[in-house]
Each structure stands twice: as structure tokens, then as C-alpha cells.
Amino acid sequence: MNFYPTKFPFFFRRLFPSLIYDVPNNEQKIYLTFDDGPTPDITNWVLNELEKVQAKATFFCIGNNIEKHPNIVKNLVEKGHQIANHSYNHAKGWGTSATDYIDELIQTEKLLQQFSDTKNLFRPPYGRITRKQIKEVQSLGHKIIMWTIVVGDFSKELDTQKAIDYLTKKTQSGSILVFHDSVKAFPKLQKILPQVLYNLKNRGFEFEVL
């Protein structure tokens, strides 16, 4: 059964109130984020779609991909988007020691800093992170960015029209939306993103970086 797109579970927000799930404001600003890149062709396609509506976004990059595709990261920065940390190998927090988890964060942060100020933003892969990992990540001065709505573009079962309708209706000022600029997500992303950008722009939203 397909449960996407969906809002972040309320009970989890109550358990971990120090994590960031939205950015409340009264200015019609929302925050598009893209995980798992940079990916050849796909990330550049995303950039072209964002330019059509003068949107800026935050890209949570995997360190291994940064090393493979530095020119794409450079392009992200030159176009005014924010780059941020998504670990080096897409580490699963629940199955990774705190030491190894932090090592991946630090390794990726060093790569990102070659291109731009990262604002010390970190998103846990899969949204999975332990209490100990949270404490250690935050002790390094990083903000842990979760989301308001995850699109689920990586799911083969996702109904693209229902996803478009859901995002258009449920997005509100301050929402953080998660898309993926990955090979796995692209078949759904290329159908959903252009229409969602158009619909949300028509609703009067502005797209800002975190």
C-alpha cells in the first residue's frame, strides 16, 4: 500500500522537538529540498525547472556523489541554491554507530565547504537517527532538518496526480517539502515537480533556501 505523500508523524515531532520540521512564517515562504544528489542530468533538470518559477531550493547532498560530480555542486551554488549535508554514503542511523555516523557527517561537511557556506544543515538519510546521534550532531553545531511533507517520488506505487493534488492542497507557509534528485525518483519527479511548482507559485508562495 502506498502512503505517500505524507506529513511527518506528529508523535515523532513530540519525541524530538529539537529537530526542524518546518519554518513558521507569515510571508508565504516555503522550502523545497532535494535529497540524494547530485546526480548527472537529473539535478540539472531540477535546476531548469526551478528557474522557470524563480525558485531557490536546498540540496542535501551525499558526500560520495559530491566527489563524483563536483561541477554539479558548483553549478548549484552559482545559481543561488543552498547545499547541505546528507552523510557520505546515505548512512542508516538506526544501524550505524554514533562514531561512524559522525565520521560520515564530518567527511561530507569538508567536501561541501570547498564550494560554499553550508549553514551546518544536516538531514538524516531515511529520517532515521538515534538520540545519541542527535546529541552528537547538534554538539557539532549542526541543525537537523527533517520535513513537513515527504513526496515519496522514490515509490513506484506513487500516484502522481494524487501527489500533485496533495502537495498543492496541504502545503502551507513554512512547509519543508522533500523531493529526490536521484535516478530512482526521476520517473515520478519529472511528472510531479513541474506541476507542483506551477500550482504553488499560483497560490502565491515564494520558494526560499533554508
C-alpha angles and dihedrals in degrees: 000000000000116000098176139151097034143155121251110272112268094217090057091051089054092049094049108030094161092069120089117245100160141355107236115216141147095223101086091250120152132179124230116197131186123201136200102025168120092123124171114256093354098069090045090050089054090051091053091051092049091051091057090067098029090248128162122203143181118244117205101206131200112231094226090055092047090058092049097045111028093151091062091052090049089052092052091055095044090055092054101256125137121246120207143174125276098163126266101270102016090265118206105230096207093057101037128082116245090243094054091042092055091044089058091049093050093045091052093044091057090053093048093049089062087070109030151333104292097196085227094273118163131181118193112232110251087006087271118139135143127231091251092050091049091053094049095044091051092045087063089057097256125143113223109224118200120163148250096224130013111204098207094219088154091066117097088205094058114124102222097204092049089049091052092049093047094050093045092052103036101042112102137172109300096021120147111211124197122214128160127232092202136120091248094053100040100089090060097032095058090056097043108037101060093050094043091050091050094047096046092046088054089052088061100254124149119213114226137174120250 
